[in-house]
Amino acid sequence: MKFFLSRFFLIVFFLLMIFVPSVKAESLGGYTLDQIDAKTVLNKDSTMTVTETITGEFLGERHGLYRNIPRFYNSYWVVHKTMPIEVLSVTKDGKSEPYELINSGAYLTIKIGDPNLTFSGPFEYSIVYQVSKAMIYEKDGTVTWYWNVAEDQWDAPVLLVTSELILPDDSKQVRAKCWSGNYSEICEMSSGDKSVVSSSTLLMTMLVNFEPPAGFYFPSQGEVVANFLKDNWDWFFVLIPIIVFFILYKKWSKTGRDPKIESPIIAEYEPPDNLSPFELSALHYAGLKDQAVTATIIDLAVRGYLRIEDSERARDRLTGTKYRLIKLKEVDDKLRDFEKDLLQKIFKDKNEPFLSECRGKLTEARISMDKLVWKSLISKDYFPQDPANVMSWYLGFGGGAMVLAFTAGVIFIGVFERYFVAVGFALAAIELFVFGPLMSRRSVKGTKTLIKSKGFKLFLETAEKYRIQWQEKEGIFEKFLPYAVIFGVTKKWTQNFEGTLKTTPGWYVGSLSSNNFSDFSGNLNSFVQTSTSLSTPSSSGGGSSGGGGGGGGGGSW
């Protein structure tokens, strides 16, 4: 898996280098913009021809200007409308000027000037370009032109912005608005049946609605739908999590969830099938609880293989830990494989280690015990396959989908302002993360045993109600204590015996000052918390106009 991920991230890196455009013609600053004048002619074929005249002065040696023109109509953040742009001519001071077109994601960048020549002083650039699909066709048959004449993306202040919109002949019912900056500054403007003229000392946006003349081009409904689907192709990525959900749900329904067995939960007075605490934890939760290793240590102590010493005399001066594990018996054939593994790792170096010295050993033991217990449960027909392997498969694919979501976010959101690609992969990843732990299917035998396990847990939680069933059983407190640990009901279980038991069990040596059962109950909870923590692996604003088309900005190079 690590090999796969390292190669995957390497591929992602190269994709980013290929598909993420370089920074739009880096600006060097050092110039002023005196005026931007835009003359726009609306044609009957629904295109528009824009002539931008940009005047200013280079304060140092420069090759020329660059102009960034948005290629998308600014609508709702999830809706895109592409506006094809064709550059017709570029001149400087009335003479043709070389230029380069750069498709920079959401912008068309016109890089103007000769890379072998520089100049300084006053300049006047004229850019003529034609834009298609920039009109808004209203339901009442009128047409709206919504255009950002100049936005705040220039890297030098613009002293004056002027605009003239020339409408098709015989246009009627012309209604026009103009504003600057944050919508509160109204431009100076005048309008007639054929043209709208405006000017501002700030940035400018114009909105003009009119009734077009006969013969004005209106796209058919089929063209509107086709253009919408073409412009918003990223919406199809929303289908990914929908498809993934139905596949996962079908997989879960068929082979993921437990067989359906109708049976009430009633109190059980013995652990089902004589399963050990470690085995029952794995079966009950379809995975290992953090307390499972601690419960096994206590179970081995109860069975005479070790003793837990809790006293000031045994305190580790370096770590402050007061618990020591004392080896009493060698490993024998009465032990299960994962129990042998745990004892061998704990007492590998010494026979009386401090609990704090077992941190790495307990973590290592937990990992190997995990493999051994699933092997045991599968061989006993409680599970058809290892739930950990099944879950890791889904989590692995979920991690891959999340990496794709991140990559799509960098490329498609950061550059092209396309959100649904990343959203689609991210939702699919979340679904894989959610369904992964749910795919731990038990067999029919395992499901029946789970019902008994729930009944046994019920008994441990509410033992006071069943005092008659257990009060005469010898050693029941110690025998079932490890199971209370795995179910998280240690405190409830020990409280039932505070009036019955007077001294601590023989496998537990208390402090010098006290050896009564009441103190043992509190100290036991402390031991469980300490041991569990040691066996758990470490986890590792501004003046932008907003809507409409046009705008953008530029700079010098």
N, C-alpha and C positions, 0 to 999 in steps of 0.2 A: 504493500500500500504506500509506503514512504517513497519507493522508487517511482510508482505511478504518479504520485502527487508532485514530486520534484520535476518530472518530465512535463507534467501538465502545466505547471506554473511557467516553465521555460517556454512552452509553446504560446501561452497567453502573453508573455512578455514580447515575443516577436510579433504576435498579432497586433499588440498595442503599437509597436513601432511602425507597423505597416499601415494600419487603418486610422490611427489617430493623427490627424493632420498636424503639421508643425505650426507653430504660432504664426498667425497671419502677419506677414511682412513686418518685421520688428520695427517699431517707430523709434526714431532718434530724437524727436522733439525739435526745438529750435526753429519754429516757424509760427506765423500768425495767420489767422483766417479772417479776412475783412468781411466777406459776404459769400453766402451760398444762395444762388438763384436757381429755382427749379421751374421749368416750363413744361407742363404736361398736356399732351393732346390725347383725348379719348376718341378712339376710332370706332366706326360702326361695327367692325368685326369683333368688338369687345376687348381689343388689345389697347395698350396705351404706350405712347412714345414720350419718353422723358429726356429733356435736355437740361443737364445740370452744369451751371457755370460757377466755378469755384475760384475766387480771387484771394490773394494774400501775399505773403512775402517770406522767403527763406532767409533766416538770419545767419546761416552758415552754408557750407557747401553740401548740397543734397542731390540725389539722383532724380527725385520726383515725389509724387504722392501715391498713396494707395487708397482705394475706396472699397469699403465692405458693404455690400448690398444684401439684405436678408432675402433668402430664397423661399421663405415660408410666410404665409399670411398669419399674423399674430392673432389667434383666436383663443378658445379655451385651451388650457395647457395640455389636454390629451387629444385635441383635434388639430390636425395639420392640413394646410392647404398650400400645395406647392405652386409657386409662381415662376414659370419658365422665363429666364432673362436672356436676351440676346443683345450683346454690345454691338452697336452699329459703327461708332467712330469715337476716337479720342484725339483731341487737339490741345496744343499748348500755344498760347498767344497767336491763335489763328492758324497754326501749322500742324499737320499730322504728327502725332507723337507715338512712339512704340509703347506697347503695353503687353502684359502677360495676364491671362485669366487663371485663377487658382480656385478650385472647388474646395472651400474650407468648411466642410460640414454644412451648417445651417446658413452659410454665407457664400456669396460669389465675390471673391476678392479681385479687384482690378489693380494690378501693380503697374503703375505708369512710370515711364522713364527708361533711359538707356543705362544699363549697369556699367558702361565704360565711360560715362560722362557725368559730371556734376556741375551745378551752378548755384548761385545765390542771388538774392534780390527779389523784386516783385514777380508774380506769376499770375496767369489766368488759364485755367484748365476748363475744357468743355467736354463733357461726357454725354454721349447720346446712346440710349439703350431702349429696347422695347420689352414690355412686360405683358405676359398673357395670364389669364385666369385671376386677375386682381379685382374684378368687380364682385359685388354682392347683389344677387338677384332677389328682390323682395317679393313677397306673396302678392302684393297689390299691383305688381307689374312695373314698379319703379326700380331704379338701379342706384346703388350706393357706392360711392368712391370714398374709401377710408384710407388715408395715406399719411405716413409720417415723413414730412418733408426733411426734417433734420432731427436727429436724436443726440443723446449725450455721449455717444461712443467715439466722438472725435477726441484726440489727445491734445487739442488746443481750443480755447474758447472761440466761439463764432460770434462776431459782433453784430451781424445783421443777416436775417433769413427772409427771403422773399419768394413768393410762389404765384404762378398763374396757371389756372386750369382752364383749358379750352374744351368746351363741350361740343358734341356733335350738333350740326345744324338742326334747327327746329326742335331742340330740346325744350321742355316745358316744366313748370312747377319746380323751379330750382330752389332748393333750401340748403343753406350752407352754414357750417360752424367752424370755428378755428380756435385753438387753444395752445398754450405753451406750458412746458414744464409739468407741474403737478395738477393740471386741469383748471387751476384757478386764474391763470393769466389769459385773458382774451386777446387774440391778435387783432390788429387793424385789418379790416377787409371790406371789399365791395364786391357785389355780384350782379350779374345780369342774366339774360336768357342764354348767352353763349360762353361767358367766361366768369371766373371767380378769381379775384386778386387779393392776396393777403401779404402781410409783412409783420415781422416781430424781431425784437432785439434778443429774444430768447429762442429756445428750440420750438419747433412748430409741428402741429398735427392738424390736418384738415379733414372734415367730413362733409361731403356734398351728396345730396339725394336729388334725383331728377327723374322726370318722365321722359324716356328716350323717344327718338323719332321712329317713324315707320322704317322697317328694314334693319333695325338694330339687332345684333345677334344675341339670341337667348339659347343656351344649351338645352338639349332635350333632357328628360328625366333620366333616361338611360345613361347619358353622358355624365350627368351629375353623380349618379351612383357609382359609375365606373371610375370617375376621377377621385371620388371619396375613398373607395377601396384601394386605389393605387397610392393615394397620398397617405393613407393611414394603414399601411400594410402591417405595422407593428401591432395593431389590434388583434391580428390572428394569433399572436403569442399568448393571448388570454386563454386560448383553447388548450394550451399545454397543461395548466393545472387542472382544468376540467377533465381532460382525458386521463391524466395521471390519477386523479381522485377516483374515477370510475374503475380504472384498472386495479388500483390498490384495494378499493372496497370489495370488488369481486374476488380478488385474491384472498383478502381477509375472511370474507364470508365462506369461501370454499376450503381454504387450507390454513387460515390464520387463527381463527377463534376456536375455543374449546368446543368439543361436541356438546350438544344441548342435552342436559340431563335434568329432569324435573325431580328435585329432592329438597325437602326443607332442611334448614340448618338447625341441628339439635346438639346439645352438649355431648361431647365425647370425653371420656375420663382417662384415656390413654392416647399417646401419639399414634397416629395411624401406621399400620404395617411395621411398627417398631423402627421407624425411620429415625436417624440421628438428627440432632438439631440442625446440623449443617445441611443435610439432605432435605429436611422439611422446609428450611428457609428457601432453598432453591426451588422446590416444587411449589410452595405456597405463593411466592412472589414472581415465579418464572425468571428469577435472577437472584443475586446474592445481596442481602441487606448488609449494611456496614457492620452490624453487630454479630454477623455469623461466625467470624473467626473467634471473637471474644466468647461467644456461647460455647464453641468447641473447646476452648481452653478450660472453661468452667466444667464442662462435661467430662473432660479428661481428668480434672482434679477430683471430681465426684467419684470417678471410677478408679482412683488410686494411682494414677500415672505421674501426678505432680502435686505440689502444694503451693498455694499462694500465700506469701508472707507479707503482712501489712503492719509495719511497726517503725518507730523512729530509729530503732537500731539498724534497720535495713535500708535507711534512706541513702540514696545516691547523692554524695556531697556535690558532684558536678552538675547534675540536672535537677536535683530536688525531688526526684521521683522516689516514692517510699515503697514501691511494690517490687518484690523479688519472686521469681519462679524457681521452685526447688524440684529437681528431678528425683522421683521416687522409684520408678520402674523402667525397665528397658522396653523398647518396642517389641510387641509380640503379635502372633497371628490373630488375636482377638480383635485387633484394631482394623478399621477400614483403611484403604490406601491413602485417602486424604488426611486421615488422622495420623498415620505413620509419618507422612510428609511434614505435617505441622510440628510434631515432636522432634523429628530429626533436625529441622531447621532451627527451632528454639534452642536446643541444647547442643548445637553443632560445636561450639567453642568452649563452653563451660557448663557445669551442671547446676549452677545457681546464678543465672544472669539477672541483672536488674531489668525490669520491664522496658526501661528507656533504651537499654542496649539492644533490644529486639526490634526496633523500628523497621530497619531494612529487612530483617528476617521475616517479620510478620507480613509485610507488604509482598515479599517474594513468595511466601507461603500461600497467601491469598490467591495470587495469580495461578500458581500450580494446582492448588486445591480446587479452583474454579473448573479447570479442565477435567480433573479427576472425578468431581461430583457429577458433572454432566455425563461423563462416561458411565458412571454407576447408574444414574437414573434412566439413561437410554437403554442400558442392558437389562434393566428391570421393567422396561416397557411403560415408563411414566411419560416419556416424551419420544416422539418419532425422530427428532433431530435436535442438535444443540441450539437452544434459543439464542445464545450469545453469538454464534456464527450467523444465524438468520438476521438478528438485529444489526450486526456490524455490516452486513451486506446492504441493508436499506440505509443505514447511516452513512456508509461510504458513497452511495449514489446521491444521497441528500447533500453531502459535502461537495460533491462534484457539481451538482446543480447550483449550489450557493456560490461556488467559484465562478460559474458561468454568469450568474446574476450580477456578481461584482464586476466582472469583465464587461458585461453588457451595459452596466451602469456607467463605467468609465467611457466607453465608446459611444453608446447610443444616447445616453442622457447628457453627458458632459459636452459632446460635440454636436450631435444631431437633434438633441432635445426630444428623443424618443423614449418614452417611459415604460411602455408595456413589455418590451423585450426583457428588461431586468425584472419587472414585476412578475411576469409569467414564470421565469426560472426560479425566482425567490419563493413564490407560492408553492411551486412543485417541490422545492427543497423542504419547505416546512411540512408539507404533506408526508414526505418520505420520513422526516424526523418523527412525526406523530405516529405514523403507522408502524414504523420499525419495531418499537417495544410491544405493539399489539399483535405481532405475528408469532409470538411464542406459544404455539399450539401444544396443548397436552393431549395425550391419548385418552381413550375412554377410561382406562384404568387410572390414569393420572387425574382426570377430571373427578372421578368418584373419590379418589384419595384427597383431592383438594376440598371437597365438600366436608369430609371428615376432619381435615385440618382446620377448616373454619369452625367446626364444632368444638375441636380441642382448644382453639384460641378463645372461643366463647366461654368455655369452662375456666380457663386461666384468668380471664377478665372478671368473671362473676363467681369466683370459687366460693364466696361466702354463702351463696344460695344452695350450693351442693355440698355443704359441710358433712352431711351424713355419708356421702359417697367416698370422701377422702380422709376423714379424720382418723380412721382406724388403720390406714395403710402406712406401713413403716417406711420411713425415708422418702416419702412422697415430695417433701419440700425440695430436697436436694436433687431428686431425680428429674423433676419437672422445671427446676430453676433455669437451666440452659434454654428451654423452650420459651419460658417467659421472657428471656433476654431477646430472642430473635423476634418475638411478637411485640416487643416494646412495652410489656406490662410487668416489668420486674418489681416496681414499687407496689403495685396492687397485689401481686402474688406474695411478697414478703410480709405485707401488712396483715394478711390472714393468719400468720403464724406468730405474731409478736406476743400474743398472750399464751401461746402453747409451748414454744421453744424458748429455752432460757439461755443457752450458750451457743457459741458459733460452731459451725460444722468442723469436723476434724481436719478437713483439707484446707481450711482457712485459718491462718494464725493472725490474730488481731493485734492491736497496739498493746504496749506494756500497761497502760493505765486502765484498759477495759477489755473484757472479752465476752461481754453479754450480747445477746441477739439484737437488741435495739440498736446498739452502735454498729453491729455488723451490717444491718440493713442500709444504713446511710453510707458506710464505707464501700459496700458492694456497688452502689450506684456510681461512686467515684471511680472504682476500678473499671467498671464497664465503659465509662466515658473515656478514661485514659487509654485502655487497651484498644478500644474502637478507633480512636484518633490515630494511634500508632500503626494500625493495620490497614487504614484507608489510604489508597494511593493519592498523592498530591495532584491537584488540578492545575494542572498547569494554568438702500432707499435713494432717491435722487430725482432727476428730472426726466426720466425715461417716459415715453408717452404710453407704452403698454400695448393696446390693441392695434389692429390695422396692419397694412403692409408698408413696405418701404422703410425708411429710416437708416439704421446702421450707423456707420461712422468711417473713420479712416485715420491716416497719419502720413508722416513722411518717411523716406528711407534713403 
